[in-house]
């Protein structure tokens, strides 16, 4: 969970930012002074990705900026998705022409920082009086910081929440007799979540779906007081078999293995959980903010959101993307000026209006630009509250392989008719399997077999 006190690395980032801001005051001899307007505008390339409404929003931001700043011409390089964008970035970098400003995923940060491909931002933003200490999501700032510096600026920080169909799930019927009704502000327990999932009674309709992967399982482990890995920055093993982690897994499996609550693998192979939810055949599904416009496109679907259910404390995970400036940019100052405009209130509001993006800008996510009163979900403020409980999984180069291997084992735990061998042995095996993936030098050699 995000701590109430600033993490040590982030505190150092903010201290450096304040120092930089003080050094850039108007009475300082080293203060940045506007350079003369060149005869031709400076071109700033801006690489982004996402669905068409998001790309259009970025193009609108770039066009507005170009009109307002004749000395700069922002050229948008759009890509359909993250993988295409990173492939384009790699090609451009190899050719010596990386984009000046580019959108990336949090999982890209370690590689980009190790390659020294990005220019730290804290001093640049401080010079431009960007209040990234209090004005932006702390979880995002922490996630994009390394080596006591803000490496990239969080752009989209979207926590995982529960999307539910109010025609199938009636929250006022979930609480135990004598308890306060379940609501968005106070959230709900895992038991209340399971009780809600019992409400849909029609043939072929089920109450909930949780995906058997670490992204959706991790929040339940954290909520139960456990951890997913031994060290977030330098993980060497998964820790699903540790006491609190195993206890949380046991509680979660009681819910996701109940055939009265959820679908089996055969049913999911016939029709995906998302398609069933859109058709009104599934009561609850987990998702991020970018699921909102997808569901709004279904004219007959009614939906709202709730926090993730709690085993103990509140916890969730978030998808995070950020904006970076290339270390090889020939227009660092102009690029920083433009980046500051993108994350400003008007820029963030333009992106929030698409429904896909949850900006890190706190003023915007608490405004109608994001909440979009009158549109579903009616309780969009759940996203903002959940952002405070966001935690991270590792972003090391080996993590995707670890996650993929764990997902194969989690799928068996979710759907196999009987858990054999016992759960503790299976979780120990999942943890042990991760060790040589995290560090290939620890893989057992063929000659290491026991002597008869």
N, C-alpha and C positions, 0 to 999 in steps of 0.2 A: 504494500500500500504506500502511496505517496506520503512521506512524513510531513508533519506540521512544520518542522524546522527545515530550512534549506539544506539540501545535501551539500557535503563539503565541496564537491567539484562545482556545483552550480553556484554556491555562495562565492567561490573564487571568480567565476565568470562574471557575476553581477558586480563584484568589487572592482574587477578590471574595467568593466563597462563604465562604472561611475567615475573611475579615474580618467578614463579616456574622454568622458563627457566633460569633466572639469578642465582637461587640457585643451579642449577644443572651444572653450569660451571665447567670446569676441575680443577680450583684452589679452589673450595669449598670443605671443609672437608666432607660435606654431599652428595657430588656428587655420583650418582649411578656408581658402578664399576661392570664390568662383573664378573659373578660368574664362578667358575671353571666348565668345561664341565663334566657333570655326566657320569657315565659309561653307563647308558641307557638314551635315549632321553626322555625329558619331553613331555607328550602328551597334546596337546591343542585341545579340541573339538570345532567344528565350525558348528553351526546349521544355515542352509539357506533354502530358498524356492524360487520357480519360475519355469518357463518353462525350458525344458531340455537344451536349449542353455545357459541359465543363470546358471543353476546348473553346467553344464560342465565348464563354465568360472570360477566359484568359485573353482571347483576341480583342474583346471589348476593352479590357483593362489596358492592354498594350496600345490600342488605338487612341484611347483617351489620353494616355500618357504622352504619346508622340505628338498629339495636337497641342497639349499644354506645355511641352518642352521641345521647341523647334530644333534645339541643338542635339537632340537624341532621336534616333529612329529605332524603334523596337521591332524586330523581326521575329515572329512566332514560328517555331518549328514543332508542329503537332505530331503526336503519335497516338495510336489507338489504345495502347496499354503500356504497362510498366516494362514488360520484357522487350517490346519493340523500342521503347525509349532508351533503355539501357544499351541495347544493341546499336542504336544510332549514335548514342554517346560514345561508345567504345570505338566505332568506326571514325567518328569525327576527331576523337582524341588521337588515334593512331595517325591521322592525317595532319595533326598539329592545329586543328581548328575546332576545339571543343566549344560548346555553347557558353556564352558569358554567364548566363543564369540558367539553371536547370532544376526541374522537379525530380525528386528521387524518393525512394522508400527508406524507412528507417533501417531496414536490413542491409541497405547498400552502404551505410555510413562507415563501418569498420574498413571495408575494402577501399573506399575513396580516401579515407584518412590515411591508411597505411601507404597508399600510392601517392600521397601528398598531391592529390588532384584538386583539392578544394582550398579555398582561402577562408581563414577564420573570420567570423562576422561580428563578434562582440564589439570590437573597436569601431568598425565601420558603422554599425547601428547606433552606437553611442554618439558618434559625431553627428548623426542625423537625428538625434534626440528621440530615438525610438524607445519607449518605455517597456522594454521587454522583461523587466523584473516583475511588474504587477499587472501589465496589460495583456499578458499571454499565458496560456496554459502551462503551469509549472511542470507537469509531467512531460509535456512536449519539449520544453527547454532542457530538462534533465536528459531526456532521451537523445537529443541532438548535440549534447556537449561531450567533449573529450579533452583530456590534457588541460583541464582548467580553462577551457575556452569554448565558446559557442561556435560549432563548426558549420552548421547549417541552421536555417530558421524554420521551426515547425510551421507547417501550412495547414494541414488537415490532421486533427487528432480526434478520431471517432471511436468511442467506447462500444464494446459489445453489450447489447441490451436484449430484452425479450420482446419480440413483436407478438401480439396476441389478437385474436378475433373476438370482440366483445359479444358477438352473437353465439359463440360457443363457450366462452370463458366469462362468467359473471363474478367479478371480484368481490362483490358484497356477500357472496355465498361461500367464500373460501375460508374465512376465519373460524376458529373454534368458538363454540357457544361461550359467551361472556368475554370474548376478546374484541379488541377494536377492529373495525373492518380493515381489510387489506387496501392499501392505497399507494400511489406512485411515490409520495414523499418518504414514507417510512419503509417502503419495500416489503419483502416477504421472505419467509423461511423456505428451506427446501421442502419441508413437510407441507407447507401451504401451497407451494408450487405444484407438488404432486397431487394434492387434493383438488386443485384447479384442473389438472389434467384428467381427472376422473369425470368431469362434467359432460363432455361430449359423449352421447349415447347412441348416435345413429350408426347403422352398419357402414363399415368402411371408413369411419371417422375416428381419429385418435387425438389425444390431448397435446402431445409435445414431441419435439425432435431435438436432440442434441447430437452434434456431429462427433464421431469418435476420433478426434485429433487433439493434439496438445493445446491448440489455440482455444478450443472451447472447453476443454477439461481443466486447464490450468486455473481459471478463476475459482473453480470449486475447491481445488487443492489449497489455494491461497486463503480462501474464505475459511477453510477448516484448520488454518494454522500451519499448513505444510508448505514445502517448497518443491519446485519442479527440478531444479538443478542445484549442485553444491555451491557454485559461484557464478553469478550472473555475467561478470566480465570475462572470467577465464574458466568456463565450465569444464569439468573432467568426467562427470557422470550425471545421469538422471537420478532423482531421489524419490521416486514414486513409492518405494518400499519402506521409506522412513516412517516412523510411527504416526505422526499427524497426517502425513500425505496418504498413507495407506488407509487410515480411518476415514478420511474424506472420500477416497475412492470407493470404499465400501458403501458409504451413504449414497454416493452418486449412482453406483451400479444398481442399487436397490430400485432406483427410479427408472433408469434407462433400460433395464432388463425386464420391466413389468409389461407383459403383453397387453394389459388393459389400458396402459397409458401411451404406449408408443408403437411404432411400426417395426416389423422384422425386416431383415435384409432382402427377402424375396419381394415384399411389397415395395420397398424402396427401389429395387431394380426395375420394377414395372413402371413406377412413377415417382419422380423425385419429391423430396419433402417440400421444396419451394413450390413446385407445381401444385401440390396438394393444398398448401396454405393459400395460394392464390385462388384456388377453386373452392375454398371454404370447407375443406375436408381435413384440416389440421388446426388444432387450437392455438399452438404456440411454436415459435421457431426463433432461434437466436440470429441476430444480425447487427450490422453497423449502419451508420447513417445512409450510406449509398444504397441500401435496400429500399429506402423510403420512396423515391420516384418510381422504382420498379413496381411497388405495390400500388402506388397511386394510379398507375396506368390500368389497373383492373377496375372497371366501372362499377362492378357489383360487390367489391370487397370493402368491408369495414375493418379497420385495424387501429390499434393503439400500441403504446410501449410501456414496459415496466422495467425496473432494474433487474439484474440477475438475482436469483434467489440466494439467500445466505445460509451457510452452514454455521458460521460464527460471525466474523466481521465482514463488512462489505468489500468486494474485490471484483475487478473486471480487467479486461485486456483491451487494447485499442489498436486499430490500424493507424499508422502514422506516416505521413509524407512531409517532406521539407524542401525548401528552396536553398540551393547552394550557388556560390560563385566560383567559377573555375580559377584555379591558381595560375592558369596560363592566360587568363583574360587580359587583353590589351586595353580594356576600358573599365578597370575595377571601380573607379569612382562613379562613373555613369551607371554601371551595373548595380552598385549599391543604392544609388538614388532610386532606380527603378524598383529594386526588390523592396525597399522601404514603402514604396507606393502600393505594391501588390498586397502587402500585409497590413496596410492601413485600414481604417474603418471602411472607406468607400470600396477599396479593392476586395476586402474580405466579404463585405455585404453582397457584392456582385457574384462572388462564388457561392455564398450561402444561399442565394436566391434560386440556384439550380436545384436545390434539394439533395444533391449528392454529397456536398462538402460540409464538414463541420470545422470551421476555421479555428485556429488556435487563439485568435483574437477574442478576448473575453467579453468586451463590450458588444461585439457583433453577435455572439451566440446567446446573449441575453436580450437581444433586440428582435423586433418582428422580422427582420431580414432573415434570421435563422428560424425563429419559433413559428412564423407563418401561421398566425392565429386564424382559425377557421378551416385550415387544411389538416388532413391527417398526417401524422398522429396528433391528436388533440393535446397530448401531454408531452410535447417536444422538449420541455425543460428537464425531462429525465436524462437526456443526453448530457446536459451541462452538469448535473449533479453527479452522474456516474464518472465524468471525466476526472473528478477529484480522487476516485478510487482506482485509477488506472495503474496497472503494473506491467512490467516488461518481461518478455522471454529473451534469451540470448540472440545476438545478431552476428555471431561469429561465422566464418565461412563454412564450418562443419555443421552448423545447426540445421539447415534444410535436410541433410541426410539423416541426422538424428531424429528429427521430427517425422520424416517419412517412415523410418523403421519403427518408431513407436506407434504410429498410426495403424500399421498393419497388426500390431499386437492388441491395441485398444479395440480395434474392430472385432477381434475374436472375443474379448471380454464383454463387449456390448451385445454380441449376437449369438455366440455359441450356446447351444441348449444347456450345457453344464460347464461350469468353470472347473476344469481339471487340467493340471494339478491345482491345488488350492491357491487362492488369490495371492497370499504372501509370497509363495514360490514363483508365481508368474510375474509379479511386480519386481521381484529380485532379478529375474531373468531379463526383464525389460531394461532395468538399470544396468546390468552387466553387459548387455548387448550394446549399450550406448558408449561404453568406455573406449573400445578400439575405434569407434567412429569419431569420437571427439579427438582422439590421439591415435593415429594408425600405428605408431611405434609400439603401442601396447597390445597389438593383436598377437594372439598366441601363435607361435611357430609350429610347423608340423612335427618337429622333433620334441615338442614340449608335452607330449602325451604321457600319462602316468606309466610307470614301469610295472608290469604284471607282478 
